[in-house]
Amino acid sequence: MLRSREMPETVIELASRLESAIEARTAKVGVIGLGYVGLPLVLEFHRAGFPVVGFDIDQRKVDSIRAGSSYIAHIDAGRIRAAVKGGRLEATSDFSRLSEADAILICVPTPLTPQREPDLSYIESTADSIAAVVRPGQLVVLESTTYPGTTEEVVQPRLEAGGMRVERDIFLAFSPEREDPGNPDHSTRSIPKVVGGVGPASGRLAEGLYQGALDRVVRVSSARVAEAVKILENTYRAVNIALVNELKVTFDAMGIDVWEVIEAARTKPFGFAPFYPGPGLGGHCIPIDPFYLTWKAREYGLSTRFIELAGEVNTGMPGYVVRRLTAALNEAGKPLRGTRVLVLGAAYKKNIADVRESPALEIIEMLQEAGARVDYHDPHIPFLPKMRRHQIELSSVALDGLAQYDAAIVVTDHASVDYQAVAAAVPLIVDTRNVYGGRPPSRARVVKA
């Protein structure tokens, strides 16, 4: 049990009561946001024996869970059906029920504004919803990726607006999500969970909660450190991807295949970790999180020039792909305007159905603006959803009419696509994923980009 001479007796009692409920698996866990992060968490806490309530403003997600169906391709609907049928999993859009939860996990989006500054509106509105019904003894954990300081500077004041105090009446921590959708080797349960509390009681309770459902928990000294861990992880990837993207452009000008270079370099058993180029960054983390840090750094009078340069390189990749296509068409005596182009893949990574921040959307829009006649094929995305920055009204086409296209661009290397069939029918292919690296086609011209 938690004990401290410095803690008032009420804090000891509240913390001990919640700790006992966590150990007994009777603590009710509420998860706000039932997307790629929240839904897997819901299922893991249910598997571990906790009663769980999932909250979302999207009634379609709530209805889907209640019906026992899955709206995320890599999550088995059977797990959802079994959980709902067993009675320990509920889904609701009624946020007044947050008072029922002993622990509340916040898994809402943290996008960027059009000016590439943090948009914390989802976190703010969620914290306000919790504050409206918060009761003594509840634990709140923010999982949404954000800049160091958000938990204390944005969430804590809202929770305390009605008179409650963190580490006196309620508990508050940060634990960054580490989801990798579609990865068969790592899951929510197996990926180590970093946890940092706003205070010692909060950190201990959050650590105990996640230990009850996940394989390994790594507790750090504070919520700020935990927030910085996630920013470091994604900035590390963004910077290294920018490096190989820049090398891709440079080596291409020298007549060198960057993919061959990387494969040879990775044979070094020390001092090198392979990263691979592509058409641009996608997903809800890597293209966004570094900009959260650069924005926060300005508050301290600092300029994160290295990170900002990496962002410029990566955001320029869709334009580079289109320029490579345009140049290849020009060599064949064809203008881009009026050319029929097939974009292969709309998801931001292979074998999943997630288009958030996908470079495919930028590429399609650039091609359309240049006058090309564009279609796309993606076995996981039957139509392009309306998004904050993109409203492209296209549906995925079948691959039975390949001969009508003048060119194709491999944007996402889904495993189920027959790339050799594409090469047998389409005369020009721009390959951004090296799908033809080991088996170049005999008919089509392949341009790497």
One Martini backbone bead per residue (centre of mass of N, CA, C, O) as a GRO file, in nm:
protein
  449
    1MET     BB    1   0.100   0.033   0.013
    2LEU     BB    2   0.054   0.363   0.042
    3ARG     BB    3   0.317   0.555   0.214
    4SER     BB    4   0.335   0.883   0.389
    5ARG     BB    5   0.420   1.143   0.592
    6GLU     BB    6   0.355   1.380   0.379
    7MET     BB    7   0.077   1.267   0.357
    8PRO     BB    8  -0.228   1.291   0.379
    9GLU     BB    9  -0.467   1.080   0.480
   10THR     BB   10  -0.657   1.105   0.232
   11VAL     BB   11  -0.449   1.014   0.024
   12ILE     BB   12  -0.393   0.736   0.136
   13GLU     BB   13  -0.681   0.633   0.112
   14LEU     BB   14  -0.731   0.678  -0.188
   15ALA     BB   15  -0.484   0.523  -0.297
   16SER     BB   16  -0.538   0.250  -0.152
   17ARG     BB   17  -0.814   0.194  -0.274
   18LEU     BB   18  -0.721   0.192  -0.572
   19GLU     BB   19  -0.498  -0.018  -0.546
   20SER     BB   20  -0.685  -0.249  -0.453
   21ALA     BB   21  -0.867  -0.246  -0.708
   22ILE     BB   22  -0.645  -0.313  -0.906
   23GLU     BB   23  -0.551  -0.584  -0.778
   24ALA     BB   24  -0.865  -0.700  -0.800
   25ARG     BB   25  -1.004  -0.599  -1.076
   26THR     BB   26  -1.238  -0.361  -0.992
   27ALA     BB   27  -1.141  -0.142  -1.156
   28LYS     BB   28  -1.263   0.103  -1.355
   29VAL     BB   29  -1.209   0.150  -1.706
   30GLY     BB   30  -1.160   0.447  -1.892
   31VAL     BB   31  -1.184   0.515  -2.252
   32ILE     BB   32  -1.083   0.788  -2.454
   33GLY     BB   33  -1.093   0.681  -2.749
   34LEU     BB   34  -1.166   0.440  -3.028
   35GLY     BB   35  -0.902   0.379  -3.176
   36TYR     BB   36  -0.582   0.269  -3.236
   37VAL     BB   37  -0.542   0.300  -2.918
   38GLY     BB   38  -0.805   0.254  -2.744
   39LEU     BB   39  -0.912  -0.027  -2.830
   40PRO     BB   40  -0.670  -0.204  -2.743
   41LEU     BB   41  -0.689  -0.121  -2.444
   42VAL     BB   42  -0.966  -0.225  -2.384
   43LEU     BB   43  -0.896  -0.528  -2.448
   44GLU     BB   44  -0.664  -0.562  -2.239
   45PHE     BB   45  -0.823  -0.495  -1.981
   46HIS     BB   46  -1.030  -0.713  -2.024
   47ARG     BB   47  -0.840  -0.957  -2.032
   48ALA     BB   48  -0.735  -0.887  -1.726
   49GLY     BB   49  -1.040  -0.826  -1.571
   50PHE     BB   50  -1.155  -0.555  -1.633
   51PRO     BB   51  -1.372  -0.311  -1.622
   52VAL     BB   52  -1.507  -0.147  -1.925
   53VAL     BB   53  -1.518   0.191  -2.071
   54GLY     BB   54  -1.604   0.333  -2.378
   55PHE     BB   55  -1.528   0.652  -2.531
   56ASP     BB   56  -1.722   0.841  -2.787
   57ILE     BB   57  -1.835   1.079  -3.027
   58ASP     BB   58  -1.862   0.832  -3.218
   59GLN     BB   59  -2.139   0.647  -3.270
   60ARG     BB   60  -2.034   0.430  -3.466
   61LYS     BB   61  -1.831   0.301  -3.272
   62VAL     BB   62  -2.023   0.231  -3.049
   63ASP     BB   63  -2.214   0.051  -3.220
   64SER     BB   64  -1.999  -0.149  -3.311
   65ILE     BB   65  -1.927  -0.261  -3.034
   66ARG     BB   66  -2.213  -0.346  -2.948
   67ALA     BB   67  -2.220  -0.546  -3.211
   68GLY     BB   68  -1.926  -0.687  -3.242
   69SER     BB   69  -1.751  -0.495  -3.426
   70SER     BB   70  -1.494  -0.398  -3.661
   71TYR     BB   71  -1.307  -0.084  -3.770
   72ILE     BB   72  -1.029  -0.247  -3.746
   73ALA     BB   73  -0.858  -0.463  -3.930
   74HIS     BB   74  -0.643  -0.586  -3.697
   75ILE     BB   75  -0.912  -0.631  -3.535
   76ASP     BB   76  -1.088  -0.871  -3.386
   77ALA     BB   77  -1.424  -0.918  -3.360
   78GLY     BB   78  -1.426  -1.155  -3.157
   79ARG     BB   79  -1.317  -0.994  -2.914
   80ILE     BB   80  -1.554  -0.799  -2.895
   81ARG     BB   81  -1.787  -0.996  -2.864
   82ALA     BB   82  -1.683  -1.136  -2.607
   83ALA     BB   83  -1.668  -0.883  -2.428
   84VAL     BB   84  -1.966  -0.796  -2.448
   85LYS     BB   85  -2.097  -1.065  -2.364
   86GLY     BB   86  -1.952  -1.072  -2.072
   87GLY     BB   87  -2.010  -0.756  -1.946
   88ARG     BB   88  -1.714  -0.582  -1.922
   89LEU     BB   89  -1.810  -0.423  -2.191
   90GLU     BB   90  -1.844  -0.082  -2.285
   91ALA     BB   91  -2.022   0.166  -2.489
   92THR     BB   92  -2.005   0.537  -2.513
   93SER     BB   93  -2.133   0.895  -2.546
   94ASP     BB   94  -2.159   0.933  -2.228
   95PHE     BB   95  -1.970   1.153  -2.029
   96SER     BB   96  -2.113   1.129  -1.746
   97ARG     BB   97  -1.984   0.830  -1.695
   98LEU     BB   98  -1.694   0.903  -1.586
   99SER     BB   99  -1.759   0.869  -1.277
  100GLU     BB  100  -1.737   0.547  -1.280
  101ALA     BB  101  -1.444   0.571  -1.309
  102ASP     BB  102  -1.121   0.510  -1.172
  103ALA     BB  103  -0.990   0.508  -1.463
  104ILE     BB  104  -0.861   0.752  -1.707
  105LEU     BB  105  -0.807   0.732  -2.059
  106ILE     BB  106  -0.642   0.943  -2.296
  107CYS     BB  107  -0.720   0.895  -2.669
  108VAL     BB  108  -0.662   1.162  -2.845
  109PRO     BB  109  -0.610   1.383  -3.073
  110THR     BB  110  -0.294   1.563  -3.207
  111PRO     BB  111  -0.285   1.798  -3.412
  112LEU     BB  112  -0.248   2.034  -3.662
  113THR     BB  113  -0.240   2.326  -3.780
  114PRO     BB  114  -0.205   2.506  -4.068
  115GLN     BB  115   0.059   2.636  -3.902
  116ARG     BB  116   0.202   2.401  -3.743
  117GLU     BB  117   0.042   2.383  -3.470
  118PRO     BB  118  -0.087   2.296  -3.188
  119ASP     BB  119  -0.386   2.091  -3.134
  120LEU     BB  120  -0.564   2.085  -2.810
  121SER     BB  121  -0.880   2.056  -2.822
  122TYR     BB  122  -0.925   1.757  -2.741
  123ILE     BB  123  -0.793   1.770  -2.466
  124GLU     BB  124  -0.954   2.005  -2.347
  125SER     BB  125  -1.244   1.887  -2.377
  126THR     BB  126  -1.187   1.630  -2.216
  127ALA     BB  127  -1.101   1.762  -1.949
  128ASP     BB  128  -1.371   1.907  -1.910
  129SER     BB  129  -1.547   1.651  -1.894
  130ILE     BB  130  -1.410   1.539  -1.642
  131ALA     BB  131  -1.441   1.788  -1.450
  132ALA     BB  132  -1.761   1.771  -1.437
  133VAL     BB  133  -1.729   1.455  -1.278
  134VAL     BB  134  -1.519   1.452  -1.079
  135ARG     BB  135  -1.366   1.242  -0.826
  136PRO     BB  136  -1.245   1.114  -0.566
  137GLY     BB  137  -0.979   0.881  -0.661
  138GLN     BB  138  -0.904   0.946  -0.944
  139LEU     BB  139  -0.748   0.841  -1.249
  140VAL     BB  140  -0.547   1.026  -1.486
  141VAL     BB  141  -0.448   0.949  -1.832
  142LEU     BB  142  -0.230   1.061  -2.069
  143GLU     BB  143  -0.167   0.950  -2.426
  144SER     BB  144  -0.135   1.183  -2.593
  145THR     BB  145   0.066   1.327  -2.809
  146THR     BB  146   0.310   1.568  -2.682
  147TYR     BB  147   0.437   1.814  -2.514
  148PRO     BB  148   0.624   1.910  -2.266
  149GLY     BB  149   0.365   1.993  -2.010
  150THR     BB  150   0.064   1.930  -2.073
  151THR     BB  151  -0.044   1.788  -1.820
  152GLU     BB  152   0.015   2.041  -1.627
  153GLU     BB  153  -0.083   2.295  -1.820
  154VAL     BB  154  -0.373   2.169  -1.925
  155VAL     BB  155  -0.508   1.943  -1.751
  156GLN     BB  156  -0.481   2.018  -1.449
  157PRO     BB  157  -0.639   2.293  -1.439
  158ARG     BB  158  -0.909   2.164  -1.526
  159LEU     BB  159  -0.939   1.956  -1.293
  160GLU     BB  160  -0.903   2.203  -1.066
  161ALA     BB  161  -1.140   2.416  -1.112
  162GLY     BB  162  -1.344   2.280  -0.875
  163GLY     BB  163  -1.109   2.208  -0.626
  164MET     BB  164  -0.942   2.000  -0.703
  165ARG     BB  165  -0.639   1.798  -0.627
  166VAL     BB  166  -0.348   1.698  -0.715
  167GLU     BB  167  -0.238   1.465  -0.473
  168ARG     BB  168  -0.521   1.483  -0.294
  169ASP     BB  169  -0.786   1.380  -0.476
  170ILE     BB  170  -0.623   1.327  -0.739
  171PHE     BB  171  -0.482   1.166  -1.037
  172LEU     BB  172  -0.179   1.216  -1.251
  173ALA     BB  173  -0.075   1.112  -1.588
  174PHE     BB  174   0.174   0.982  -1.826
  175SER     BB  175   0.126   0.765  -2.135
  176PRO     BB  176   0.260   0.669  -2.412
  177GLU     BB  177   0.192   0.573  -2.708
  178ARG     BB  178   0.296   0.246  -2.904
  179GLU     BB  179   0.173   0.208  -3.177
  180ASP     BB  180   0.175  -0.057  -3.457
  181PRO     BB  181  -0.001  -0.102  -3.706
  182GLY     BB  182   0.035  -0.435  -3.836
  183ASN     BB  183   0.231  -0.555  -3.628
  184PRO     BB  184   0.314  -0.894  -3.561
  185ASP     BB  185   0.547  -0.850  -3.319
  186HIS     BB  186   0.362  -0.615  -3.191
  187SER     BB  187   0.180  -0.506  -2.899
  188THR     BB  188   0.019  -0.361  -2.650
  189ARG     BB  189   0.117  -0.578  -2.446
  190SER     BB  190   0.440  -0.599  -2.533
  191ILE     BB  191   0.486  -0.304  -2.514
  192PRO     BB  192   0.646  -0.095  -2.342
  193LYS     BB  193   0.536   0.111  -2.061
  194VAL     BB  194   0.534   0.442  -2.015
  195VAL     BB  195   0.555   0.621  -1.689
  196GLY     BB  196   0.431   0.946  -1.554
  197GLY     BB  197   0.393   1.148  -1.281
  198VAL     BB  198   0.304   1.438  -1.115
  199GLY     BB  199   0.337   1.236  -0.878
  200PRO     BB  200   0.399   0.971  -0.675
  201ALA     BB  201   0.111   0.855  -0.659
  202SER     BB  202   0.044   0.869  -0.958
  203GLY     BB  203   0.277   0.692  -1.059
  204ARG     BB  204   0.208   0.436  -0.896
  205LEU     BB  205  -0.081   0.390  -1.003
  206ALA     BB  206  -0.018   0.378  -1.305
  207GLU     BB  207   0.175   0.144  -1.288
  208GLY     BB  208  -0.028  -0.061  -1.165
  209LEU     BB  209  -0.236  -0.057  -1.387
  210TYR     BB  210  -0.054  -0.156  -1.629
  211GLN     BB  211   0.051  -0.414  -1.487
  212GLY     BB  212  -0.243  -0.551  -1.502
  213ALA     BB  213  -0.219  -0.571  -1.854
  214LEU     BB  214   0.091  -0.561  -1.904
  215ASP     BB  215   0.413  -0.679  -1.936
  216ARG     BB  216   0.558  -0.378  -1.929
  217VAL     BB  217   0.683  -0.123  -1.701
  218VAL     BB  218   0.812   0.221  -1.732
  219ARG     BB  219   0.924   0.423  -1.484
  220VAL     BB  220   0.930   0.765  -1.442
  221SER     BB  221   0.974   1.073  -1.273
  222SER     BB  222   0.771   1.208  -1.493
  223ALA     BB  223   0.556   1.344  -1.717
  224ARG     BB  224   0.769   1.500  -1.884
  225VAL     BB  225   0.945   1.260  -1.949
  226ALA     BB  226   0.729   1.092  -2.093
  227GLU     BB  227   0.676   1.301  -2.314
  228ALA     BB  228   0.976   1.306  -2.420
  229VAL     BB  229   0.997   1.016  -2.514
  230LYS     BB  230   0.802   1.032  -2.755
  231ILE     BB  231   0.940   1.263  -2.902
  232LEU     BB  232   1.208   1.119  -2.944
  233GLU     BB  233   1.118   0.874  -3.105
  234ASN     BB  234   0.988   1.040  -3.350
  235THR     BB  235   1.227   1.224  -3.414
  236TYR     BB  236   1.431   1.008  -3.479
  237ARG     BB  237   1.275   0.904  -3.726
  238ALA     BB  238   1.238   1.166  -3.888
  239VAL     BB  239   1.540   1.236  -3.923
  240ASN     BB  240   1.633   0.965  -4.059
  241ILE     BB  241   1.438   0.980  -4.296
  242ALA     BB  242   1.542   1.247  -4.405
  243LEU     BB  243   1.823   1.150  -4.468
  244VAL     BB  244   1.744   0.928  -4.680
  245ASN     BB  245   1.588   1.120  -4.862
  246GLU     BB  246   1.828   1.300  -4.933
  247LEU     BB  247   2.007   1.070  -5.041
  248LYS     BB  248   1.824   0.983  -5.265
  249VAL     BB  249   1.854   1.240  -5.434
  250THR     BB  250   2.163   1.244  -5.449
  251PHE     BB  251   2.218   0.956  -5.562
  252ASP     BB  252   2.050   0.982  -5.818
  253ALA     BB  253   2.234   1.205  -5.945
  254MET     BB  254   2.478   0.971  -5.934
  255GLY     BB  255   2.358   0.677  -6.003
  256ILE     BB  256   2.247   0.576  -5.717
  257ASP     BB  257   2.118   0.320  -5.512
  258VAL     BB  258   1.992   0.355  -5.198
  259TRP     BB  259   1.899   0.064  -5.140
  260GLU     BB  260   2.171  -0.074  -5.184
  261VAL     BB  261   2.323   0.086  -4.971
  262ILE     BB  262   2.158   0.001  -4.723
  263GLU     BB  263   2.192  -0.307  -4.745
  264ALA     BB  264   2.502  -0.292  -4.708
  265ALA     BB  265   2.518  -0.125  -4.440
  266ARG     BB  266   2.348  -0.335  -4.256
  267THR     BB  267   2.595  -0.542  -4.219
  268LYS     BB  268   2.672  -0.379  -3.993
  269PRO     BB  269   2.696  -0.472  -3.641
  270PHE     BB  270   2.753  -0.155  -3.594
  271GLY     BB  271   2.649   0.186  -3.592
  272PHE     BB  272   2.374   0.080  -3.754
  273ALA     BB  273   2.048   0.195  -3.867
  274PRO     BB  274   1.791   0.128  -4.068
  275PHE     BB  275   1.654   0.345  -4.313
  276TYR     BB  276   1.376   0.448  -4.525
  277PRO     BB  277   1.255   0.563  -4.794
  278GLY     BB  278   0.997   0.788  -4.942
  279PRO     BB  279   0.697   0.986  -5.015
  280GLY     BB  280   0.656   1.025  -4.708
  281LEU     BB  281   0.487   1.103  -4.427
  282GLY     BB  282   0.285   0.913  -4.190
  283GLY     BB  283   0.048   0.945  -3.972
  284HIS     BB  284   0.002   1.059  -3.622
  285CYS     BB  285   0.322   1.115  -3.548
  286ILE     BB  286   0.586   1.173  -3.721
  287PRO     BB  287   0.469   1.437  -3.878
  288ILE     BB  288   0.398   1.592  -3.585
  289ASP     BB  289   0.563   1.579  -3.314
  290PRO     BB  290   0.815   1.761  -3.376
  291PHE     BB  291   0.637   2.028  -3.385
  292TYR     BB  292   0.576   2.034  -3.085
  293LEU     BB  293   0.868   2.086  -2.996
  294THR     BB  294   0.934   2.342  -3.160
  295TRP     BB  295   0.711   2.511  -3.029
  296LYS     BB  296   0.807   2.484  -2.730
  297ALA     BB  297   1.099   2.592  -2.765
  298ARG     BB  298   1.018   2.895  -2.815
  299GLU     BB  299   0.951   2.953  -2.512
  300TYR     BB  300   1.286   2.922  -2.460
  301GLY     BB  301   1.445   3.051  -2.711
  302LEU     BB  302   1.444   2.809  -2.921
  303SER     BB  303   1.602   2.635  -3.205
  304THR     BB  304   1.508   2.345  -3.405
  305ARG     BB  305   1.673   2.308  -3.685
  306PHE     BB  306   1.705   2.007  -3.738
  307ILE     BB  307   1.402   1.933  -3.724
  308GLU     BB  308   1.296   2.137  -3.935
  309LEU     BB  309   1.459   2.028  -4.172
  310ALA     BB  310   1.337   1.747  -4.171
  311GLY     BB  311   1.051   1.844  -4.230
  312GLU     BB  312   1.112   1.966  -4.508
  313VAL     BB  313   1.206   1.712  -4.646
  314ASN     BB  314   0.951   1.531  -4.600
  315THR     BB  315   0.734   1.734  -4.722
  316GLY     BB  316   0.889   1.721  -5.018
  317MET     BB  317   0.836   1.431  -5.139
  318PRO     BB  318   0.578   1.443  -5.312
  319GLY     BB  319   0.700   1.646  -5.515
  320TYR     BB  320   0.930   1.461  -5.610
  321VAL     BB  321   0.754   1.239  -5.730
  322VAL     BB  322   0.613   1.417  -5.942
  323ARG     BB  323   0.872   1.509  -6.084
  324ARG     BB  324   0.962   1.227  -6.174
  325LEU     BB  325   0.719   1.173  -6.350
  326THR     BB  326   0.740   1.419  -6.537
  327ALA     BB  327   1.023   1.354  -6.648
  328ALA     BB  328   0.954   1.074  -6.766
  329LEU     BB  329   0.736   1.177  -6.961
  330ASN     BB  330   0.909   1.376  -7.120
  331GLU     BB  331   1.102   1.159  -7.236
  332ALA     BB  332   0.830   1.035  -7.389
  333GLY     BB  333   0.651   1.290  -7.489
  334LYS     BB  334   0.474   1.356  -7.222
  335PRO     BB  335   0.232   1.500  -7.053
  336LEU     BB  336   0.067   1.524  -6.758
  337ARG     BB  337  -0.156   1.631  -6.899
  338GLY     BB  338  -0.397   1.370  -6.943
  339THR     BB  339  -0.275   1.158  -6.780
  340ARG     BB  340  -0.288   0.826  -6.675
  341VAL     BB  341  -0.301   0.764  -6.318
  342LEU     BB  342  -0.183   0.516  -6.085
  343VAL     BB  343  -0.236   0.477  -5.742
  344LEU     BB  344  -0.053   0.272  -5.517
  345GLY     BB  345  -0.185   0.352  -5.248
  346ALA     BB  346  -0.322   0.529  -4.943
  347ALA     BB  347  -0.180   0.443  -4.719
  348TYR     BB  348   0.089   0.505  -4.497
  349LYS     BB  349   0.097   0.186  -4.475
  350LYS     BB  350   0.125  -0.136  -4.489
  351ASN     BB  351  -0.158  -0.339  -4.432
  352ILE     BB  352  -0.353  -0.089  -4.386
  353ALA     BB  353  -0.648   0.145  -4.292
  354ASP     BB  354  -0.459   0.429  -4.296
  355VAL     BB  355  -0.469   0.793  -4.398
  356ARG     BB  356  -0.310   0.951  -4.204
  357GLU     BB  357  -0.096   1.167  -4.353
  358SER     BB  358  -0.081   1.069  -4.634
  359PRO     BB  359   0.108   1.109  -4.924
  360ALA     BB  360  -0.110   1.027  -5.131
  361LEU     BB  361  -0.286   1.283  -5.107
  362GLU     BB  362  -0.079   1.484  -5.216
  363ILE     BB  363  -0.026   1.344  -5.486
  364ILE     BB  364  -0.311   1.351  -5.599
  365GLU     BB  365  -0.350   1.659  -5.589
  366MET     BB  366  -0.110   1.733  -5.770
  367LEU     BB  367  -0.206   1.579  -6.019
  368GLN     BB  368  -0.479   1.722  -6.053
  369GLU     BB  369  -0.364   2.014  -6.076
  370ALA     BB  370  -0.194   1.917  -6.344
  371GLY     BB  371  -0.424   1.731  -6.516
  372ALA     BB  372  -0.451   1.457  -6.424
  373ARG     BB  373  -0.576   1.121  -6.443
  374VAL     BB  374  -0.696   0.986  -6.137
  375ASP     BB  375  -0.624   0.684  -5.967
  376TYR     BB  376  -0.691   0.423  -5.718
  377HIS     BB  377  -0.532   0.152  -5.523
  378ASP     BB  378  -0.686  -0.016  -5.226
  379PRO     BB  379  -0.761  -0.300  -5.039
  380HIS     BB  380  -0.824  -0.117  -4.754
  381ILE     BB  381  -0.948   0.143  -4.932
  382PRO     BB  382  -1.243   0.208  -5.093
  383PHE     BB  383  -1.233   0.509  -4.977
  384LEU     BB  384  -1.194   0.852  -4.937
  385PRO     BB  385  -1.190   1.032  -4.674
  386LYS     BB  386  -1.277   1.294  -4.500
  387MET     BB  387  -1.063   1.567  -4.422
  388ARG     BB  388  -0.922   1.844  -4.302
  389ARG     BB  389  -0.719   1.874  -4.582
  390HIS     BB  390  -0.904   1.651  -4.736
  391GLN     BB  391  -1.126   1.621  -5.048
  392ILE     BB  392  -1.141   1.317  -5.203
  393GLU     BB  393  -1.340   1.184  -5.473
  394LEU     BB  394  -1.253   0.854  -5.430
  395SER     BB  395  -1.227   0.519  -5.555
  396SER     BB  396  -1.135   0.214  -5.568
  397VAL     BB  397  -0.980   0.027  -5.809
  398ALA     BB  398  -0.941  -0.213  -6.016
  399LEU     BB  399  -0.691  -0.446  -6.179
  400ASP     BB  400  -0.853  -0.496  -6.480
  401GLY     BB  401  -0.745  -0.190  -6.620
  402LEU     BB  402  -0.429  -0.128  -6.674
  403ALA     BB  403  -0.400  -0.048  -6.987
  404GLN     BB  404  -0.510   0.263  -6.947
  405TYR     BB  405  -0.233   0.335  -6.830
  406ASP     BB  406   0.063   0.536  -6.835
  407ALA     BB  407   0.087   0.533  -6.511
  408ALA     BB  408   0.257   0.445  -6.198
  409ILE     BB  409   0.238   0.469  -5.829
  410VAL     BB  410   0.426   0.360  -5.560
  411VAL     BB  411   0.328   0.428  -5.225
  412THR     BB  412   0.209   0.144  -5.122
  413ASP     BB  413   0.330  -0.187  -5.011
  414HIS     BB  414   0.118  -0.400  -5.054
  415ALA     BB  415   0.108  -0.749  -5.046
  416SER     BB  416  -0.161  -0.801  -5.241
  417VAL     BB  417  -0.011  -0.686  -5.479
  418ASP     BB  418   0.048  -0.724  -5.832
  419TYR     BB  419   0.333  -0.591  -5.964
  420GLN     BB  420   0.379  -0.758  -6.222
  421ALA     BB  421   0.107  -0.693  -6.354
  422VAL     BB  422   0.154  -0.393  -6.373
  423ALA     BB  423   0.421  -0.411  -6.546
  424ALA     BB  424   0.274  -0.562  -6.792
  425ALA     BB  425   0.069  -0.291  -6.852
  426VAL     BB  426   0.256  -0.055  -6.752
  427PRO     BB  427   0.507   0.151  -6.885
  428LEU     BB  428   0.512   0.338  -6.613
  429ILE     BB  429   0.708   0.343  -6.300
  430VAL     BB  430   0.686   0.474  -5.972
  431ASP     BB  431   0.917   0.382  -5.711
  432THR     BB  432   0.900   0.433  -5.347
  433ARG     BB  433   0.952   0.105  -5.223
  434ASN     BB  434   1.115  -0.118  -5.382
  435VAL     BB  435   0.942  -0.358  -5.527
  436TYR     BB  436   1.167  -0.388  -5.784
  437GLY     BB  437   1.456  -0.450  -5.676
  438GLY     BB  438   1.458  -0.789  -5.706
  439ARG     BB  439   1.229  -0.767  -5.969
  440PRO     BB  440   1.255  -0.661  -6.255
  441PRO     BB  441   1.091  -0.572  -6.516
  442SER     BB  442   1.066  -0.626  -6.869
  443ARG     BB  443   0.872  -0.379  -6.967
  444ALA     BB  444   0.879  -0.166  -6.769
  445ARG     BB  445   0.949   0.147  -6.654
  446VAL     BB  446   1.162   0.218  -6.373
  447VAL     BB  447   1.125   0.476  -6.126
  448LYS     BB  448   1.289   0.608  -5.866
  449ALA     BB  449   1.154   0.803  -5.550
   0.00000   0.00000   0.00000
